[in-house]
Amino acid sequence: MNAHSSIALERDSAPGKAAHATPTPSNLTITVRDLRFGRGGKQKRWWMGGDAVATAWHNALSATFPRGEAFFIESVKAFREGTPPELEAAIRAFIIQEVNHSREHIAFNKAAVEAGYDLSRIDAHVTEMLEMTQGRPQIVNLAATMALEHYTAMMAKQLLSNPRHLAGADPELAALWRWHAIEEIEHKGVAYDTWLNATKDWSRRKRWQVKSIMMLVITQNFIAHRIRDSLDLLAQDGLSGWKIKARLFWYLFGAPGVLRQIFPAWLSYFLPGFHPWNHDDRALIAGAEAELKVAG
């Protein structure tokens, strides 16, 4: 079933609500697009236009999504009670979108396994990392989710704004990644607004320190682990050694260079007054949705 439902998030501008004001657009609509991809045929092994490196990077990302997005959902849900109505609605839409993303990446990952890849080591690493979050304060998990959501939003913007990232990809799988990117942009401020509400009694200094330290930790782990996972998948293709490492690093930091391209947005996270919606990139969504319609 392909279905769409939208949740408009009207901001309460009454004087008594000023403490909860954020740069989240007053006319933001989070649309739940219940779409399904890749159910009709066998997935090519190198579905990114025959590029083993690009395929490995995206497969490595996808392998982390189902468990990772479940973690995001639980981290945000832990602070849903008592939130302002518009934030509660945003959290509800965020959860539905993330559940759908998990479902589609489970299907995508299954197809990658059927194409010959072993994703078990990646899954085991993700499970191990998530087990480390058990028992620690929920606010720390929310800070981790907030940082990772900034990563997904940064990469989503790159994917939609630079055609090189999906050039030559299987059309239906490219549509999957565009769909995911659209919804990551739409809900990019939800975890952050939940954090601001949960830490409203903190000083600005404490809030900045915790979120900044967490972003540095997340950055080190995210880049190191995704490169390790990509090299694991490339090794399964019989590609290893310094040349393939150089090709992967050039793909990430040279051209198209997604990790190089997101650096300014990553740096902005540490600036005073940062908020994901300081930069409104919803204009990218219309074009991407048109491409989804073309892809059927």
C-alpha positions as CSV (number, residue, x, y, z in Angstrom):
1,M,0.0,0.0,0.0
2,N,1.2,3.5,-0.9
3,A,-0.4,6.1,1.3
4,H,0.3,9.7,2.4
5,S,-0.8,11.5,5.5
6,S,0.3,14.9,6.7
7,I,0.6,16.4,10.1
8,A,0.8,20.2,10.1
9,L,2.6,21.6,13.1
10,E,1.1,24.9,14.1
11,R,3.3,26.8,16.6
12,D,1.6,28.3,19.7
13,S,2.6,31.9,19.7
14,A,0.8,32.9,22.9
15,P,2.9,34.9,25.4
16,G,3.0,32.2,27.9
17,K,4.5,29.8,25.4
18,A,7.5,31.9,24.4
19,A,9.9,29.8,26.4
20,H,9.3,26.9,23.9
21,A,9.7,29.0,20.8
22,T,12.2,27.5,18.3
23,P,13.2,28.3,14.7
24,T,11.1,25.3,13.5
25,P,8.9,26.8,10.7
26,S,5.4,27.8,11.7
27,N,4.0,26.2,8.6
28,L,6.0,23.0,8.7
29,T,4.1,19.9,7.6
30,I,5.5,16.4,8.2
31,T,4.1,14.0,5.7
32,V,4.0,10.3,6.3
33,R,4.6,8.7,2.9
34,D,3.8,5.0,3.3
35,L,5.8,3.7,0.3
36,R,7.4,0.4,-0.6
37,F,10.4,-0.2,-2.8
38,G,12.3,-3.0,-4.4
39,R,9.7,-5.7,-3.9
40,G,9.4,-6.6,-7.6
41,G,12.8,-8.0,-8.6
42,K,16.3,-9.1,-7.7
43,Q,18.7,-6.4,-6.5
44,K,21.9,-6.1,-8.5
45,R,25.1,-6.6,-6.5
46,W,26.5,-3.2,-7.5
47,W,23.3,-1.4,-7.8
48,M,24.9,2.1,-7.7
49,G,25.7,2.1,-11.4
50,G,28.2,-0.7,-11.2
51,D,30.3,1.2,-8.7
52,A,31.4,-1.1,-5.9
53,V,32.6,1.7,-3.6
54,A,29.3,3.7,-3.8
55,T,27.3,0.5,-3.4
56,A,29.4,-0.5,-0.3
57,W,28.9,2.9,1.4
58,H,25.2,2.9,0.9
59,N,24.8,-0.7,1.9
60,A,26.9,-0.1,5.0
61,L,24.6,2.8,6.0
62,S,21.5,0.9,5.3
63,A,22.7,-2.0,7.4
64,T,22.7,0.2,10.5
65,F,19.3,1.9,9.9
66,P,16.7,-0.6,11.4
67,R,18.4,-0.9,14.8
68,G,19.5,2.7,14.8
69,E,16.1,4.1,14.0
70,A,14.5,2.0,16.7
71,F,17.0,3.6,19.1
72,F,16.1,7.1,17.8
73,I,12.4,6.4,18.4
74,E,12.9,5.2,22.0
75,S,15.2,8.1,22.8
76,V,12.6,10.7,21.7
77,K,9.6,8.8,23.1
78,A,11.3,8.9,26.5
79,F,10.7,12.7,26.6
80,R,7.3,12.9,24.9
81,E,5.2,13.2,28.0
82,G,4.4,16.8,28.9
83,T,5.6,18.3,25.6
84,P,3.7,21.2,24.0
85,P,1.0,20.0,21.6
86,E,2.8,20.9,18.4
87,L,6.0,19.1,19.6
88,E,3.9,16.0,20.6
89,A,2.4,16.0,17.1
90,A,5.9,16.3,15.5
91,I,7.2,13.4,17.7
92,R,4.2,11.3,16.6
93,A,5.0,12.0,12.9
94,F,8.7,11.4,13.5
95,I,8.0,8.0,14.9
96,I,5.8,6.9,12.0
97,Q,8.3,8.0,9.5
98,E,11.1,6.2,11.2
99,V,9.1,3.0,11.5
100,N,8.5,3.1,7.8
101,H,12.2,3.8,7.1
102,S,13.1,0.8,9.2
103,R,10.7,-1.4,7.3
104,E,12.0,-0.4,3.9
105,H,15.7,-0.8,4.9
106,I,15.0,-4.2,6.3
107,A,13.7,-5.1,2.9
108,F,16.7,-3.4,1.2
109,N,19.2,-5.2,3.5
110,K,17.5,-8.5,2.8
111,A,17.9,-7.9,-0.9
112,A,21.6,-7.1,-0.3
113,V,22.1,-10.4,1.5
114,E,20.4,-12.2,-1.4
115,A,22.8,-10.4,-3.7
116,G,25.6,-12.1,-1.8
117,Y,26.6,-9.8,1.0
118,D,27.1,-10.8,4.6
119,L,25.8,-8.0,6.8
120,S,26.0,-10.0,10.1
121,R,29.2,-8.3,11.3
122,I,27.8,-4.9,10.7
123,D,24.6,-5.8,12.6
124,A,26.6,-7.3,15.4
125,H,28.7,-4.1,15.8
126,V,25.5,-2.0,15.9
127,T,24.0,-4.3,18.5
128,E,27.1,-4.0,20.6
129,M,27.1,-0.2,20.4
130,L,23.5,0.0,21.4
131,E,24.0,-2.4,24.3
132,M,26.4,0.2,25.7
133,T,23.5,2.7,25.9
134,Q,21.5,0.5,28.2
135,G,21.3,1.9,31.7
136,R,22.8,5.3,31.0
137,P,20.7,8.5,31.5
138,Q,18.0,8.9,28.8
139,I,19.1,12.5,28.2
140,V,22.4,11.2,27.0
141,N,20.7,8.9,24.5
142,L,18.6,11.8,23.4
143,A,21.8,13.9,22.8
144,A,23.2,11.0,20.8
145,T,20.0,10.8,18.7
146,M,20.1,14.5,18.2
147,A,23.6,14.4,16.8
148,L,22.9,11.4,14.6
149,E,19.7,13.1,13.3
150,H,21.9,16.0,12.3
151,Y,24.1,13.6,10.3
152,T,21.1,12.1,8.5
153,A,19.7,15.6,7.7
154,M,23.1,16.8,6.4
155,M,23.5,13.8,4.2
156,A,19.9,14.0,3.1
157,K,20.4,17.5,1.9
158,Q,23.5,16.5,-0.1
159,L,21.7,13.6,-1.6
160,L,18.8,15.7,-2.8
161,S,20.8,18.8,-3.9
162,N,23.7,17.0,-5.7
163,P,22.6,14.5,-8.5
164,R,26.1,12.9,-8.5
165,H,25.3,11.1,-5.3
166,L,22.8,8.8,-7.0
167,A,24.0,9.0,-10.6
168,G,23.6,5.7,-12.3
169,A,21.8,4.1,-9.4
170,D,19.0,1.6,-10.0
171,P,15.9,3.9,-10.4
172,E,13.7,2.2,-7.8
173,L,16.5,2.0,-5.2
174,A,17.4,5.7,-5.9
175,A,13.8,6.5,-5.2
176,L,14.1,4.7,-1.9
177,W,17.0,6.9,-0.8
178,R,15.3,10.0,-2.1
179,W,12.2,9.2,-0.1
180,H,14.2,8.6,3.0
181,A,16.1,11.9,2.5
182,I,12.9,13.9,2.0
183,E,11.5,12.7,5.3
184,E,14.8,13.2,7.2
185,I,14.7,16.8,6.1
186,E,11.1,17.2,7.2
187,H,11.7,15.9,10.7
188,K,15.2,17.1,11.2
189,G,14.3,19.4,14.1
190,V,12.2,17.0,16.1
191,A,14.9,15.4,18.2
192,Y,16.5,18.9,18.7
193,D,13.2,20.5,19.8
194,T,12.6,17.5,22.1
195,W,16.1,18.1,23.6
196,L,15.4,21.9,24.1
197,N,12.2,21.1,25.9
198,A,13.8,18.4,28.0
199,T,16.7,20.6,29.0
200,K,14.8,23.9,29.4
201,D,15.9,24.1,33.0
202,W,19.6,23.7,32.1
203,S,22.0,26.6,31.6
204,R,23.0,27.4,28.0
205,R,26.6,26.5,28.9
206,K,25.7,23.0,30.1
207,R,23.4,22.4,27.2
208,W,26.2,23.4,24.7
209,Q,28.8,21.3,26.5
210,V,26.8,18.1,26.5
211,K,25.6,18.4,22.9
212,S,29.1,19.3,21.7
213,I,30.9,16.5,23.4
214,M,28.3,14.1,22.2
215,M,28.7,15.3,18.6
216,L,32.4,14.8,18.8
217,V,32.0,11.2,20.1
218,I,29.3,10.5,17.5
219,T,31.5,11.9,14.7
220,Q,34.5,9.8,15.6
221,N,32.4,6.6,15.8
222,F,30.2,7.3,12.8
223,I,33.0,7.9,10.4
224,A,35.3,5.2,11.7
225,H,32.6,2.6,11.8
226,R,31.0,3.3,8.5
227,I,34.4,3.3,6.7
228,R,35.2,0.0,8.5
229,D,31.9,-1.5,7.4
230,S,32.3,-0.3,3.8
231,L,35.7,-1.9,3.6
232,D,34.2,-5.1,5.0
233,L,31.7,-5.2,2.2
234,L,34.3,-4.3,-0.4
235,A,36.5,-7.2,0.9
236,Q,33.5,-9.5,0.2
237,D,33.8,-8.3,-3.4
238,G,37.5,-9.3,-3.4
239,L,38.5,-5.7,-3.3
240,S,41.0,-4.8,-0.6
241,G,44.4,-3.1,0.0
242,W,45.5,0.5,-0.1
243,K,44.1,1.2,-3.6
244,I,40.5,0.4,-2.6
245,K,41.0,2.3,0.6
246,A,42.1,5.3,-1.4
247,R,39.1,4.9,-3.7
248,L,36.8,4.9,-0.7
249,F,38.4,7.9,0.9
250,W,38.2,9.8,-2.4
251,Y,34.6,8.9,-2.8
252,L,33.8,10.3,0.7
253,F,36.2,13.3,0.9
254,G,36.9,14.0,-2.8
255,A,34.2,13.5,-5.4
256,P,31.3,13.4,-4.9
257,G,32.6,13.8,-1.3
258,V,29.6,13.6,0.9
259,L,31.6,13.9,4.1
260,R,33.6,16.8,2.7
261,Q,30.4,18.6,1.5
262,I,28.7,18.3,4.9
263,F,31.6,19.8,6.9
264,P,30.2,23.4,7.0
265,A,26.8,22.2,8.3
266,W,28.6,19.9,10.8
267,L,30.6,22.8,12.1
268,S,27.5,25.0,12.5
269,Y,26.3,22.5,15.1
270,F,28.8,24.0,17.6
271,L,27.8,27.6,17.1
272,P,25.7,29.6,19.6
273,G,22.1,29.6,18.6
274,F,22.3,26.6,16.4
275,H,19.1,24.9,15.3
276,P,18.5,22.5,12.4
277,W,15.9,24.9,11.0
278,N,18.2,27.9,10.9
279,H,18.6,26.7,7.3
280,D,15.2,25.9,5.6
281,D,15.9,23.4,2.8
282,R,12.3,22.3,2.2
283,A,12.6,23.6,-1.4
284,L,14.5,20.4,-2.2
285,I,11.5,18.3,-1.3
286,A,9.3,19.4,-4.2
287,G,11.8,18.4,-6.8
288,A,12.6,15.1,-5.1
289,E,8.9,14.2,-4.8
290,A,8.5,14.9,-8.5
291,E,11.3,12.3,-9.2
292,L,9.5,9.8,-6.9
293,K,6.3,10.2,-9.0
294,V,8.4,9.6,-12.2
295,A,9.8,6.5,-10.6
296,G,6.3,5.3,-9.8
